[in-house]
Amino acid sequence: MKKLLSNKTTRTNTITYLVVTIAFLVMQILSSLGMLGSATKGYLVPLCAYIVMAVSLNLLVGVCGELSLGHAGFMGIGAFTGIVVAAVLKNVIAGDVLRLIIAMFAGGIMAGCFGFLIGIPALRLRGDYLAIVTLAFGEILKNVIGNLYIGLDSEGLQVAFSAGSVELLEGGKMLLDGPVGATGIEKISSFPMGFVLILFTLFVVLNLINSKEGRAIKAVRDNRIAAESVGINVTAFRMKAFVVSAFLAGMAGVLFGLNISSLQASKFNFNTSINILVFVVLGGMGNILGSVISATVLYILPEAMRGLDDLRMILYAVVLIIVMLCTWSPGVKNFMDRIRTSIRAKLRKNGKEAVNNE
Amino acid sequence: MNEYSRKMIKVSTTNLFREQDAGKPPVLDVRNLGIDFGGLTAVDGFEMTIGPTEISGLIGPNGAGKTTIFNLLTSVYQPTRGSILLQGIDTKGMTTSKVNKLGIARTFQNIRLFNDMTALDNVKVGMHNQIKCSFLASLLHLPSYYKSEKKANEKAMELLDFMGLADIADQKAGSLPYGVQRRLEICRALASNPAIILLDEPAAGMNPSETAELMHQIRRIRDTFQIAIFLIEHDMNLVMNVCEGIVVVNYGKIIAKGTPEEIKSDPAVIEAYLGRKNEVDA
């Protein structure tokens, strides 16, 4: 164990896993003791989904250095793929957990495929231009899903782009009804499954960062020309980061979608993308644990302040500005560092005195 | 090393491998290379061959097109005219990364390290194509990942040790002193297992003792890895001492070619660097 903790990256990774696990256990215990209200319980699964979204976007924005403003689009693809797959498999697979896992992978793969297709044209661009194009693709994905009609009856799936084209046999059900979205979704997501998905995401992202692929991705971010000069195919690695990120966002979408009874495509709009980006920026670029924590705090905060009505969003904005100042402004950062060192020095002094007194 | 005087250190330029390399095809064969940027001809009619273990130098006044030639050789720019044969293969239309896989690595005039990564990781990025580990194995950290990673660490440490950088392996590349960064860049280039390495002003910003050490290192690199070295340098002491063949360019054209002795006494070279005698008189 000592050897394990001597390596800095291993230590950081272990801390990340530990923090997430402890937080989960605490919530589980509180929940089983009946100390959580039903409203709070309702936030847990979406929170897990947003944490996964933040971590996956951090892979793209923080580690790879590519700004994407369409991440919610991939979440939407995953969500509706997951809803359809879960409904189709309802009579085939009995276990909810197994069905959810299959739906998650289906949603992830679908989002990953779309990530690949969008990546082919989009990744020719860099910086602000890539941000604009991903924003556009995010909106396109949202609108395409908003015009998609999928029905399920005894003969199988029917997919169409207009309401009249889907003619279902008796006992058939509309899974996705264009702008009305999906209704009557069977809730098979659960908080423990959300926790498992977070662990899976952390496992994939942290492993990736600490492998030769991750080094190549970081190298492309730090200095593209130098990375090329040592034989790294820049486009291939940006694509890998993009697809893995989309895949994880798709899985998060499934978790999110199978947790609520009705879901519209408009949920996965620009605002959602920006919210997730805010989690990543405030948590620190490339800082995975930071993303987890900031997603948690910033998701809970507006919900916890519901009682304040109109003041809620103002306070939220103020908190964002303060956190931004503390983490990014050099002046405030220096000030905080000074305070921290002086506190540490005092603690050390007290500790010594305590030892001396004994 | 403080008492070091430039005249004291004289590195032998004899190439121990010349005999065994006789008859082997050149590692780099450049024919009639040229590039235009709009109406400006930056390089024109550049020709040279470099043998498998040769140390060659490229010199010329500022703005002569030396770095442009390096950029052409590494496919950063595509030539307007002419061809580059690397180990007998025409690199026309290839990307920089593909050309690197064929065996050409380089350093940069303005250092381009991965500043946020440790020195060790910089070298491991250089070894990217030598590390055999599939994408899935990397994602899931399968046993093959640990095996390849251990091997990569050992090899990278060996290389760092070779360049005398073993004790700074865990430091961020961006925080290292200038001279050390230059050596780390050479180390990273070596890690990609090249047949020829291009050094763009390796001694720039180094003090005399560091430069003297660099001279020995350049020869040790050739002797140990048995690769060709092609370098741009303004430090004439280094160029004349280390290089077996020198090409001089001015305004994108070759004005002289030959051994250090021939270059030193070439009137065209003296003119390019110092100006014509009668102009000075007038």
Interface residues (C-beta under 8 A of the other chain):
Chain A: V204 N207 L208 S211 K212 E213 G214 R215 A216 K218 A219 D222 N223 I225 A226 A227 E228 S229 V230 G231 I232 N233 V234 K240 V244
Chain B: T74 V76 T95 T96 S97 K98 N100 K101 A105 R106 F108 R112 L113 F114 N115 D116 M117 D121 K124 V125 G126 H128 N129 I131 C133 F135 S138 L139 L140 H141 Y145 S148 E149 A152 R188 A189 A191 S192
